[in-house]
Amino acid sequence: MTVVTAALSDVVAATPRSRLLTVDLGGRALEFLPGQAMMVGAHGRGERRPYSIACSPQRAAEQGRIELLIGVEPSGELGANLATASPGMLLDLEGPMGMFTFPQTPAQNFLLFVAGGTGIAPLRSMLDHALRLRPAPRISLLYSARRSDEFAFIDELRAHADAGILELHQTVTRDAGRDWAGKRGRIGRAHFEAVLHEPSDTLTFVCGPTALVNESVSTLRTLGVPEQHIRTEQWGG
């Protein structure tokens, strides 16, 4: 795979437990498919880890940069490969890689994205790409987070929902606060029944912790989504 060196231009808190890294491509074109990832590490160091690209190829081309959503470790760092990440730091990027991608032309009229935590990253790339399609299929997002302040990109997603181009459903699993008036609990059958309008004509993408992915796949099958219409990406947790 191709390895390029690029500068980290910004690091911001996307949520209390994640950071959004913006990487300046320095005028270089980076071709990737919506949903793909890059192996990333500090320049000149051997350790690299895979991170999903959190922006669409179109957005990357327009802005000349890519975005990476990375979870914060209990130590407060981003991992040994990015422990001191700050603007100006040089990164080595290898890729793109991965088969969890959006099809060139979806055959289905309904799209359902299911995200847990930072699993929203590749789905945001796919969502932005899908919303640029003309005409776009009917698109829904079922998004689970531990707490109400841990939904990354939520202002952007709610703007899409307000514009009527995205059906957005959120649920929190550990937030007992009274400020949250939305759904609670792990994603389950009732959540899917609210967003599945035509199961046999729905293409689904699920990304998040292993338990969420496995349970989601089982429920989607039970509700009539064909197995070949269910695409997944999971990570431990």
Backbone bond lengths (Angstrom), bond angles and torsions (degrees), N, CA, C in turn:
res aa  C-N    CA-C-N  psi(-1)  N-CA   C-N-CA  omega(-1)  CA-C   N-CA-C  phi
1 M - - - 1.462 - - 1.528 110.43 -
2 T 1.318 114.70 153.79 1.457 120.45 178.96 1.520 110.79 -73.35
3 V 1.342 116.46 137.49 1.460 122.08 175.44 1.519 108.20 -116.02
4 V 1.331 116.19 126.48 1.460 121.27 177.29 1.520 108.94 -123.51
5 T 1.311 116.18 151.84 1.458 122.10 176.16 1.518 108.61 -106.59
6 A 1.316 116.28 128.51 1.462 121.56 -177.20 1.519 109.49 -140.35
7 A 1.319 115.83 159.02 1.461 121.10 -177.20 1.523 111.37 -94.10
8 L 1.310 114.81 139.01 1.465 121.53 173.86 1.520 107.67 -78.10
9 S 1.321 117.03 117.26 1.460 119.68 -175.04 1.524 113.81 -95.98
10 D 1.346 117.29 -21.72 1.462 118.13 -178.60 1.518 110.10 -160.07
11 V 1.327 115.55 146.92 1.465 122.83 173.94 1.526 106.91 -135.10
12 V 1.321 117.39 117.09 1.465 120.66 -179.25 1.521 109.32 -130.60
13 A 1.321 115.71 155.14 1.461 120.86 177.22 1.520 108.84 -78.07
14 A 1.344 116.32 111.79 1.461 120.06 175.82 1.523 109.72 -78.12
15 T 1.335 115.88 -37.02 1.459 124.55 174.65 1.531 106.14 -148.41
16 P 1.327 119.19 173.28 1.466 118.98 176.87 1.525 113.81 -58.97
17 R 1.337 117.59 -23.62 1.462 120.84 -175.19 1.521 113.25 -115.81
18 S 1.331 117.81 17.10 1.459 120.05 177.94 1.526 110.47 -151.01
19 R 1.315 114.92 157.00 1.458 121.54 178.57 1.521 109.13 -127.33
20 L 1.330 116.06 142.74 1.457 121.51 175.86 1.520 108.20 -102.81
21 L 1.320 115.50 115.79 1.459 121.88 179.65 1.523 108.99 -99.63
22 T 1.326 115.74 131.00 1.457 121.58 176.21 1.519 108.04 -108.65
23 V 1.321 116.33 124.82 1.460 122.26 -176.20 1.515 109.05 -113.37
24 D 1.335 116.23 121.19 1.466 122.65 179.76 1.525 108.89 -78.65
25 L 1.311 116.68 122.73 1.465 120.81 -177.94 1.520 113.27 -81.18
26 G 1.332 117.09 -3.14 1.462 120.49 174.71 1.514 113.83 61.19
27 G 1.311 116.85 34.70 1.459 120.43 178.33 1.517 114.18 84.74
28 R 1.314 117.45 -4.18 1.465 120.11 179.07 1.524 110.18 -82.22
29 A 1.315 115.62 146.40 1.462 120.27 174.80 1.524 108.87 -87.02
30 L 1.319 116.64 135.72 1.458 121.55 176.24 1.517 107.81 -121.25
31 E 1.304 116.53 111.92 1.448 121.14 179.54 1.524 109.70 -92.33
32 F 1.317 116.16 125.50 1.454 121.05 177.39 1.516 108.71 -152.88
33 L 1.320 115.66 163.89 1.454 121.57 177.93 1.521 109.87 -97.76
34 P 1.333 117.96 147.61 1.470 119.66 177.70 1.526 110.92 -56.69
35 G 1.348 115.90 123.14 1.453 121.12 -179.01 1.514 113.79 107.73
36 Q 1.336 118.08 -14.11 1.454 119.98 -177.94 1.529 112.41 -75.66
37 A 1.342 115.37 168.67 1.459 122.54 -175.56 1.521 110.50 -125.43
38 M 1.331 114.76 170.64 1.462 122.80 174.40 1.521 109.01 -128.41
39 M 1.318 117.04 146.66 1.456 121.64 168.59 1.524 106.51 -84.34
40 V 1.338 116.87 126.64 1.466 120.78 -171.46 1.524 110.64 -129.85
41 G 1.326 115.79 138.12 1.456 121.32 175.46 1.516 110.38 -159.71
42 A 1.318 115.67 165.60 1.463 120.30 176.52 1.523 109.23 -61.47
43 H 1.317 116.33 143.76 1.463 121.92 -177.18 1.528 111.17 -58.14
44 G 1.322 115.18 130.15 1.452 120.76 175.97 1.506 115.32 84.62
45 R 1.325 117.38 -4.14 1.459 120.50 178.44 1.525 109.56 -102.80
46 G 1.309 116.55 148.46 1.451 120.28 -174.30 1.512 115.04 -74.73
47 E 1.332 117.62 -28.61 1.460 119.89 -173.37 1.521 111.77 -78.83
48 R 1.318 116.26 122.88 1.455 122.54 174.69 1.522 108.75 -131.84
49 R 1.318 115.06 147.10 1.456 120.43 178.80 1.522 109.39 -126.60
50 P 1.343 117.32 151.82 1.467 119.64 -179.93 1.519 112.06 -81.98
51 Y 1.328 115.21 134.83 1.457 121.61 174.89 1.519 108.54 -134.94
52 S 1.311 116.46 134.77 1.457 120.45 177.30 1.523 110.04 -67.97
53 I 1.311 115.79 142.65 1.463 120.95 174.54 1.526 107.55 -77.05
54 A 1.318 116.53 125.32 1.470 121.08 -171.77 1.514 113.41 -96.57
55 C 1.325 117.53 14.49 1.464 120.98 175.55 1.512 108.60 -132.75
56 S 1.315 116.32 158.24 1.457 120.76 -179.06 1.527 110.57 -75.76
57 P 1.329 117.59 159.52 1.471 119.78 174.85 1.519 112.20 -57.50
58 Q 1.333 117.01 -35.88 1.466 119.87 179.64 1.524 111.02 -64.82
59 R 1.316 116.46 -44.06 1.463 120.61 -179.88 1.526 110.51 -65.31
60 A 1.334 116.71 -40.51 1.464 120.36 178.27 1.519 110.74 -61.42
61 A 1.333 117.25 -41.96 1.461 121.16 -179.85 1.529 111.30 -67.89
62 E 1.335 116.56 -38.86 1.463 120.63 -179.25 1.518 111.84 -67.34
63 Q 1.338 117.07 -38.97 1.461 121.20 -172.49 1.522 113.51 -101.39
64 G 1.340 116.85 -11.76 1.456 119.64 179.81 1.516 113.51 70.29
65 R 1.335 116.16 29.37 1.463 120.15 -178.20 1.521 109.45 -157.41
66 I 1.317 115.29 162.11 1.457 120.13 173.94 1.524 109.29 -121.06
67 E 1.311 115.67 160.67 1.462 121.80 -179.84 1.521 109.51 -121.02
68 L 1.327 115.61 141.52 1.459 122.54 179.75 1.523 108.47 -128.90
69 L 1.316 117.53 127.50 1.469 121.96 177.26 1.521 107.72 -100.43
70 I 1.344 116.33 118.73 1.461 120.60 -172.14 1.528 109.98 -126.34
71 G 1.315 115.87 131.01 1.451 120.91 178.83 1.521 111.97 -72.74
72 V 1.326 115.46 143.69 1.458 121.84 178.24 1.524 109.22 -85.06
73 E 1.315 117.37 133.37 1.459 121.89 178.60 1.535 110.39 -78.13
74 P 1.335 118.12 163.41 1.469 120.61 -179.12 1.527 113.24 -53.50
75 S 1.332 117.22 -27.77 1.462 121.51 179.13 1.518 112.56 -73.88
76 G 1.330 116.86 -10.99 1.455 121.14 -176.68 1.509 113.14 92.76
77 E 1.342 116.90 -2.52 1.452 121.25 -179.58 1.525 109.95 -98.61
78 L 1.330 115.51 173.01 1.453 121.90 -178.54 1.513 112.95 -97.53
79 G 1.324 117.34 7.04 1.453 120.78 -177.73 1.517 110.35 114.37
80 A 1.327 116.36 159.89 1.466 121.23 -175.00 1.521 112.67 -59.33
81 N 1.319 116.34 -30.55 1.461 119.04 -178.45 1.518 113.17 -77.85
82 L 1.352 117.51 -16.94 1.463 121.40 -176.81 1.531 111.70 -137.35
83 A 1.308 117.50 27.06 1.466 121.07 -170.65 1.521 113.30 -56.65
84 T 1.301 117.97 -34.90 1.468 121.04 -176.67 1.520 111.82 -111.16
85 A 1.304 116.84 32.41 1.464 120.99 -176.74 1.523 111.53 -57.72
86 S 1.322 115.95 126.47 1.455 122.15 178.49 1.525 107.99 -156.57
87 P 1.350 117.83 157.53 1.461 120.47 -179.41 1.530 111.86 -53.43
88 G 1.314 115.34 136.57 1.459 121.65 -178.52 1.521 113.69 97.69
89 M 1.324 117.30 -18.98 1.454 121.23 179.26 1.522 109.94 -64.41
90 L 1.334 116.48 139.40 1.456 121.16 177.37 1.524 109.99 -89.56
91 L 1.324 115.34 135.82 1.453 122.27 179.53 1.521 110.00 -120.36
92 D 1.311 115.87 146.56 1.455 121.71 170.59 1.522 107.67 -99.96
93 L 1.321 115.97 125.64 1.457 122.60 -178.10 1.523 108.95 -115.34
94 E 1.317 116.08 126.76 1.455 121.52 179.06 1.516 109.28 -120.38
95 G 1.320 116.84 129.55 1.452 120.15 -179.53 1.512 111.82 141.69
96 P 1.338 116.05 -159.31 1.465 129.56 8.84 1.524 112.31 -77.16
97 M 1.348 114.65 168.70 1.450 120.57 -177.51 1.519 109.40 -149.91
98 G 1.340 116.02 162.89 1.450 121.21 174.02 1.517 114.06 109.00
99 M 1.346 114.90 146.98 1.461 121.95 -178.85 1.534 112.74 -107.61
100 F 1.339 116.51 1.00 1.467 120.57 177.96 1.521 106.68 -84.31
101 T 1.325 116.12 85.81 1.454 120.71 -171.37 1.522 111.44 -134.18
102 F 1.312 114.35 161.89 1.459 121.80 179.23 1.532 108.78 -85.39
103 P 1.341 117.84 135.26 1.468 119.41 -178.64 1.523 112.11 -68.26
104 Q 1.307 114.91 155.67 1.463 119.20 -179.51 1.522 111.29 -61.27
105 T 1.318 116.52 -43.79 1.465 121.32 179.21 1.527 108.97 -137.97
106 P 1.329 118.61 98.83 1.471 120.11 179.91 1.530 110.89 -62.58
107 A 1.322 115.64 135.40 1.463 120.14 178.58 1.519 111.58 -84.15
108 Q 1.336 117.14 -19.81 1.456 121.41 -175.53 1.535 110.72 -86.95
109 N 1.324 115.94 153.81 1.465 121.79 179.16 1.521 113.19 -90.38
110 F 1.345 117.05 -10.37 1.461 121.40 -179.91 1.529 108.65 -125.70
111 L 1.327 116.23 137.28 1.457 123.09 175.33 1.513 108.48 -120.21
112 L 1.329 116.55 132.03 1.461 121.60 176.40 1.519 109.18 -125.61
113 F 1.326 115.80 122.21 1.458 122.29 176.51 1.528 108.08 -107.15
114 V 1.329 116.71 134.33 1.463 122.31 -179.05 1.525 107.69 -125.59
115 A 1.330 117.15 118.22 1.459 121.55 -175.00 1.515 111.58 -124.46
116 G 1.335 115.63 141.34 1.452 122.06 171.65 1.516 108.88 -123.16
117 G 1.346 117.62 120.31 1.467 121.07 177.90 1.517 112.62 59.00
118 T 1.346 116.30 -132.34 1.464 120.46 -178.48 1.530 111.92 -73.30
119 G 1.326 117.22 0.31 1.457 120.01 171.82 1.516 112.86 -62.96
120 I 1.321 116.82 -7.70 1.459 120.72 176.19 1.527 111.58 -68.90
121 A 1.335 118.15 -20.03 1.466 121.01 -172.64 1.529 113.36 -56.44
122 P 1.335 119.92 -60.13 1.471 117.75 -179.51 1.523 112.74 -67.58
123 L 1.332 116.76 -26.53 1.460 120.05 179.49 1.526 110.96 -71.36
124 R 1.321 117.49 -32.52 1.468 119.42 175.35 1.524 109.90 -64.18
125 S 1.334 116.91 -39.89 1.458 120.78 176.44 1.525 110.48 -59.57
126 M 1.341 116.29 -46.63 1.460 120.70 179.57 1.524 111.82 -66.14
127 L 1.332 116.12 -41.37 1.462 120.51 -178.74 1.526 111.57 -60.35
128 D 1.318 116.25 -48.91 1.464 119.18 -179.02 1.523 110.17 -61.61
129 H 1.335 115.55 -41.37 1.466 119.51 177.56 1.526 110.42 -61.89
130 A 1.339 116.94 -47.82 1.462 120.93 -177.81 1.523 112.13 -63.03
131 L 1.333 117.39 -37.85 1.457 121.07 -178.60 1.524 112.35 -68.71
132 R 1.319 116.38 -18.70 1.465 120.72 177.37 1.529 112.27 -84.92
133 L 1.329 117.40 -11.77 1.460 120.79 179.20 1.521 109.81 -70.16
134 R 1.312 116.34 144.59 1.457 120.97 177.49 1.518 109.23 -127.63
135 P 1.339 119.55 115.11 1.463 124.11 -5.17 1.531 110.70 -83.27
136 A 1.311 116.47 147.97 1.461 120.53 178.21 1.524 109.34 -81.86
137 P 1.337 117.87 142.86 1.465 119.69 173.72 1.539 109.72 -66.37
138 R 1.315 116.18 171.01 1.461 119.61 175.44 1.521 107.82 -71.32
139 I 1.329 116.75 127.66 1.461 121.34 -170.26 1.527 110.68 -120.22
140 S 1.337 116.02 131.38 1.462 122.04 177.53 1.524 109.41 -127.42
141 L 1.327 115.60 149.52 1.466 121.83 176.38 1.519 109.05 -130.60
142 L 1.322 115.47 125.21 1.463 122.97 173.14 1.519 106.41 -109.30
143 Y 1.335 117.11 114.84 1.466 122.52 -167.28 1.530 109.04 -125.58
144 S 1.335 115.73 120.40 1.465 122.44 -179.80 1.517 110.75 -111.74
145 A 1.329 116.15 137.95 1.468 121.94 175.44 1.525 108.51 -142.45
146 R 1.322 116.06 161.27 1.465 119.05 179.88 1.525 111.29 -66.16
147 R 1.330 116.07 -44.98 1.458 121.28 -175.64 1.528 109.63 -131.45
148 S 1.323 115.89 163.68 1.462 120.29 -175.00 1.523 113.16 -68.09
149 D 1.347 117.90 -18.47 1.463 119.96 178.94 1.526 112.11 -95.71
150 E 1.339 117.16 11.64 1.457 120.27 -176.84 1.526 113.48 -111.41
151 F 1.329 116.23 24.06 1.460 120.62 174.56 1.534 108.66 -94.79
152 A 1.324 117.02 105.14 1.457 120.37 178.42 1.531 110.45 -71.75
153 F 1.323 116.32 147.38 1.473 123.69 176.89 1.525 112.11 62.53
154 I 1.331 117.60 21.79 1.459 118.73 -170.76 1.523 112.90 -67.20
155 D 1.340 118.99 -34.82 1.468 119.71 178.38 1.526 110.40 -62.90
156 E 1.311 116.11 -41.98 1.467 121.16 178.19 1.526 110.73 -63.42
157 L 1.316 116.25 -44.68 1.458 120.23 -178.47 1.523 111.38 -66.72
158 R 1.318 116.89 -40.58 1.466 119.61 178.51 1.526 111.18 -67.09
159 A 1.333 117.15 -32.11 1.468 119.89 176.22 1.530 110.04 -64.25
160 H 1.329 116.74 -40.33 1.463 120.01 175.77 1.531 110.51 -62.88
161 A 1.339 116.08 -41.50 1.460 120.12 179.47 1.526 110.94 -64.48
162 D 1.333 116.65 -42.50 1.462 120.75 179.51 1.527 111.57 -64.30
163 A 1.337 115.48 -30.24 1.464 120.19 179.14 1.527 112.31 -80.36
164 G 1.336 116.01 -5.24 1.451 120.18 177.54 1.519 115.30 79.55
165 I 1.343 117.18 16.68 1.460 119.59 -178.67 1.526 112.22 -108.02
166 L 1.332 117.03 -1.42 1.459 121.62 177.82 1.518 109.08 -144.45
167 E 1.317 116.33 132.19 1.464 121.78 172.85 1.528 106.77 -93.84
168 L 1.326 117.02 112.13 1.463 122.74 -172.88 1.523 110.97 -109.10
169 H 1.343 115.77 126.35 1.461 122.59 175.39 1.526 108.15 -126.47
170 Q 1.328 116.79 128.01 1.463 121.96 -179.96 1.523 109.98 -119.47
171 T 1.336 114.85 151.06 1.456 120.12 172.69 1.520 108.94 -147.14
172 V 1.337 116.88 144.43 1.463 121.31 177.77 1.522 108.73 -114.01
173 T 1.324 116.28 147.07 1.465 120.42 -174.09 1.521 114.11 -106.34
174 R 1.338 118.37 -20.39 1.465 119.24 -176.08 1.519 113.73 -132.34
175 D 1.293 118.94 2.23 1.461 122.22 -174.88 1.524 110.06 -86.95
176 A 1.333 115.93 113.55 1.465 120.19 179.48 1.520 111.99 -98.66
177 G 1.332 117.04 4.95 1.453 120.95 -176.62 1.525 113.35 -68.14
178 R 1.307 116.41 149.32 1.462 121.66 -179.22 1.520 112.15 -76.81
179 D 1.335 117.93 -13.97 1.454 120.44 -178.11 1.529 111.97 -71.60
180 W 1.316 117.19 -19.68 1.459 120.50 -178.68 1.526 109.49 -91.04
181 A 1.330 115.57 118.43 1.465 120.24 -177.44 1.523 111.78 -106.73
182 G 1.335 116.76 1.95 1.462 120.20 -177.41 1.512 112.54 -87.19
183 K 1.330 115.34 -164.52 1.464 121.26 -178.13 1.521 111.32 -71.21
184 R 1.322 115.03 153.65 1.458 122.00 178.36 1.535 109.59 -128.59
185 G 1.314 114.14 159.91 1.457 119.70 175.82 1.508 113.63 99.82
186 R 1.333 114.72 161.21 1.460 121.32 178.21 1.521 110.00 -62.48
187 I 1.322 115.50 147.81 1.458 119.64 177.73 1.527 109.78 -58.75
188 G 1.324 115.81 126.48 1.456 121.01 -178.47 1.516 111.70 -144.75
189 R 1.302 115.37 -166.15 1.468 121.50 -174.05 1.533 112.61 -55.72
190 A 1.332 117.22 -44.72 1.464 119.94 -177.30 1.524 111.63 -62.31
191 H 1.338 116.65 -37.18 1.458 119.91 178.28 1.525 110.57 -64.09
192 F 1.336 116.02 -44.18 1.460 119.79 -178.85 1.524 111.76 -68.22
193 E 1.316 117.16 -36.78 1.461 119.40 179.18 1.525 111.14 -62.08
194 A 1.338 116.86 -26.70 1.464 120.39 -179.78 1.531 112.60 -76.94
195 V 1.332 116.98 -21.23 1.473 119.19 -174.34 1.527 113.31 -115.36
196 L 1.320 117.90 -13.37 1.469 120.81 179.12 1.528 109.76 -90.02
197 H 1.322 115.62 108.93 1.457 119.82 -177.17 1.529 112.10 -97.79
198 E 1.319 116.84 -37.66 1.462 122.69 177.69 1.522 107.41 -139.41
199 P 1.341 118.09 82.17 1.466 120.71 -173.20 1.527 114.85 -51.44
200 S 1.322 117.44 -40.98 1.462 119.64 -176.93 1.522 113.02 -72.15
201 D 1.349 116.33 -14.63 1.468 121.22 -177.97 1.525 110.86 -116.10
202 T 1.352 116.46 26.75 1.460 121.82 -177.05 1.525 110.80 -117.39
203 L 1.326 116.00 129.41 1.460 122.19 172.55 1.522 106.98 -99.64
204 T 1.342 117.28 126.09 1.465 120.68 -174.12 1.521 111.37 -117.63
205 F 1.324 114.62 147.03 1.460 122.77 176.61 1.522 107.21 -129.73
206 V 1.321 117.34 124.47 1.464 122.14 -176.29 1.521 108.78 -123.76
207 C 1.335 116.74 128.61 1.464 120.58 179.89 1.524 109.70 -143.89
208 G 1.341 116.23 130.52 1.458 120.70 179.46 1.510 110.85 161.64
209 P 1.321 117.14 -161.59 1.463 121.29 178.86 1.523 111.85 -58.47
210 T 1.324 115.68 152.88 1.463 121.32 -175.88 1.520 112.77 -53.02
211 A 1.336 117.33 -45.67 1.466 120.39 -178.04 1.521 111.23 -61.80
212 L 1.326 117.27 -42.98 1.467 120.53 179.73 1.516 110.38 -62.75
213 V 1.325 116.74 -44.15 1.464 120.32 -178.16 1.524 110.36 -63.43
214 N 1.318 117.08 -48.65 1.463 120.49 -177.65 1.525 111.98 -62.32
215 E 1.332 116.20 -44.26 1.463 119.82 -179.57 1.525 111.35 -67.46
216 S 1.331 116.29 -36.97 1.463 120.21 179.40 1.521 110.78 -65.59
217 V 1.324 116.89 -44.25 1.462 120.72 179.99 1.523 110.38 -60.71
218 S 1.321 116.78 -44.63 1.463 120.96 179.71 1.523 111.33 -60.75
219 T 1.328 116.45 -44.34 1.463 120.45 -178.67 1.519 111.23 -68.29
220 L 1.326 117.35 -41.63 1.461 120.61 179.21 1.520 111.12 -60.42
221 R 1.322 116.60 -41.46 1.468 119.74 177.48 1.521 110.92 -62.65
222 T 1.336 115.92 -43.93 1.460 120.58 -179.20 1.526 111.26 -60.92
223 L 1.329 116.21 -34.76 1.464 121.04 -177.30 1.523 112.97 -86.05
224 G 1.320 117.16 2.35 1.458 119.31 171.99 1.508 117.47 102.10
225 V 1.335 117.69 10.12 1.465 119.47 176.08 1.529 107.98 -80.84
226 P 1.332 119.09 122.82 1.463 120.94 179.95 1.527 111.43 -58.33
227 E 1.315 116.11 140.97 1.465 120.14 -176.91 1.515 112.24 -56.16
228 Q 1.328 117.43 -35.94 1.462 120.11 -178.38 1.528 112.52 -72.19
229 H 1.333 116.33 -7.65 1.471 120.52 177.37 1.529 112.12 -98.43
230 I 1.335 117.48 5.99 1.466 121.25 -177.88 1.530 108.91 -112.14
231 R 1.332 116.50 117.43 1.462 121.69 -179.25 1.532 108.46 -117.83
232 T 1.328 116.02 137.28 1.464 119.51 -171.25 1.519 113.63 -134.16
233 E 1.329 113.58 154.61 1.464 122.99 170.16 1.529 105.38 -144.61
234 Q 1.322 116.41 131.23 1.468 118.03 -177.34 1.521 111.16 -134.93
235 W 1.325 114.45 159.86 1.458 121.52 175.44 1.511 107.30 -142.51
236 G 1.313 115.89 154.06 1.469 120.64 -176.03 1.498 112.38 -59.34
237 G 1.319 115.52 146.06 1.458 119.69 177.42 1.505 111.39 148.59
